[in-house]
Amino acid sequence: HSKASGKIIIRFSGDIDATAHEIGHNLDRNYGLQKDLPDGAAKVELLDFFERFGERGYDPARQGISEGIAEYIRGYLVNPAETKKLAPEFTKWFESKAAPAMPAVII
């Protein structure tokens, strides 16, 4: 995801995981997910997503929430049942507050 242009760029055709992850960054940027996210369990779940599934080399203090959101969206799109189990508090917030403002294709 290019912060400057907002475009999603994928290196390999058919890479669903990378595409879904980059869509997560795009949704975060365009819908202000980090800005509106309350403190508490939902943020802890996102940091857990970052630790479990995120790329190594990112600084959790600076990029943990952003990468956590991207990884959550990746999971939500490719394996929703497991993702909802792993992040129940973020899922409640996302489905009640954030998703209704997004395109219907997300949920």
C-alpha positions in Angstrom: 0.0 0.0 0.0 1.5 3.3 -1.0 0.9 6.0 1.6 1.6 8.7 -0.9 -0.9 7.6 -3.6 -3.2 5.3 -1.7 -2.7 2.6 -4.3 -2.4 -1.1 -3.6 0.6 -2.6 -5.3 1.0 -6.4 -5.3 4.2 -8.1 -6.5 2.7 -11.5 -7.4 -0.5 -12.1 -9.2 -2.9 -14.3 -7.2 -1.3 -13.6 -3.8 -4.5 -13.4 -1.8 -2.9 -13.0 1.6 -0.8 -10.0 0.5 -3.7 -8.4 -1.4 -6.0 -8.8 1.7 -3.3 -7.4 4.0 -2.8 -4.3 1.7 -6.6 -3.8 1.5 -6.4 -3.7 5.3 -3.9 -0.8 5.1 -6.1 0.9 2.6 -9.2 0.6 4.8 -7.3 1.9 7.8 -6.1 4.9 5.8 -9.4 5.7 4.2 -11.7 5.1 7.1 -9.4 6.1 10.0 -9.6 2.8 11.8 -6.7 3.6 14.2 -8.0 7.0 15.0 -11.4 5.7 16.1 -10.3 2.6 17.8 -10.9 2.7 21.6 -8.1 1.7 24.0 -8.5 -1.7 25.7 -8.8 -5.3 24.6 -9.4 -4.6 20.9 -5.9 -2.9 20.7 -4.3 -5.8 22.6 -5.8 -8.2 20.1 -4.4 -6.2 17.2 -1.0 -6.2 18.7 -1.3 -10.0 19.1 -2.2 -10.3 15.4 0.9 -8.3 14.6 3.0 -10.5 16.7 1.6 -13.8 15.4 1.1 -13.0 11.7 2.9 -9.8 10.9 6.2 -9.3 9.0 9.3 -9.2 11.1 11.3 -6.0 11.2 8.5 -3.7 12.1 8.6 -1.8 15.4 5.5 -2.8 17.5 5.5 0.5 19.3 5.3 2.5 16.0 3.6 0.1 13.6 2.0 -2.6 15.7 -1.6 -1.3 15.5 -1.3 -0.5 11.7 0.1 -3.9 10.9 -2.3 -5.6 13.3 -5.3 -4.0 11.5 -3.8 -5.1 8.1 -3.3 -8.6 9.4 -6.8 -8.7 11.0 -8.4 -7.6 7.7 -6.3 -10.3 5.9 -7.7 -12.9 8.3 -11.2 -11.5 8.1 -11.2 -11.9 4.3 -9.5 -15.2 4.0 -10.5 -17.0 7.2 -13.3 -15.1 8.9 -14.4 -17.7 11.5 -10.9 -18.2 12.9 -10.2 -14.5 12.8 -13.4 -13.7 14.8 -12.4 -16.3 17.4 -8.8 -14.8 17.8 -10.0 -11.2 18.0 -13.5 -11.1 19.5 -13.3 -7.6 20.9 -11.9 -6.0 17.8 -14.4 -7.9 15.7 -17.3 -6.5 17.8 -15.9 -3.0 17.3 -15.2 -3.5 13.7 -18.5 -5.0 12.8 -20.6 -2.5 14.8 -18.6 0.8 14.2 -16.3 0.6 11.3 -17.7 -1.9 8.8 -21.1 -0.2 8.3 -19.3 2.8 6.9 -17.3 0.7 4.4 -18.3 -0.8 1.1 -20.7 -3.7 1.5 -18.2 -6.1 -0.1 -16.2 -6.2 3.2 -18.9 -7.9 5.3 
